[in-house]
Amino acid sequence: MKTVFWAGFWTFLIDQLSKYVVVHMLDLVNRGVIEVAPPLLTLRMAWNTGINFGLFSDGSGAARWFLIALALAICGAVLFWVHRERPRHIGLIAAGVLVGGALGNVIDRIIYGAVADFLNMSCCGIDNPFAFNVADIAIFVGAAGLILLPAEKGA
């Protein structure tokens, strides 16, 4: 479980640090857009009150607390699964990365009432209107790792 803790800790820390630097130190919250390497990478402030791609973003307080409770329940389920199944080292890292990312977005919902998204990437004539953050990447990578990596138990 130490591996899960440390993977989650560092993921959470990197997510929260990146949000603080971009949103507050670079003042993206007021600037709205910072073109880094357009169109490949643009920092675009977006407050997501829903889930991926703004789904279920009705902006109500009830939805906010439901999404917080759901994220915490998923974290609990992942930790329970890890404790029960004892996957290989890479599975423990994937679980930690997923939990760290989920907790990063939970903290945003508690502090700001929404998730701070700021990464926007477009390519090849496709203009992506959506923004995401480090936690979103971690959740995706962690979930993919748990699904795609061998589930054999470690030693």
Order of alpha helices (4+ residues) and beta strands (2+ residues): alpha-alpha-beta-beta-alpha-alpha-beta-alpha
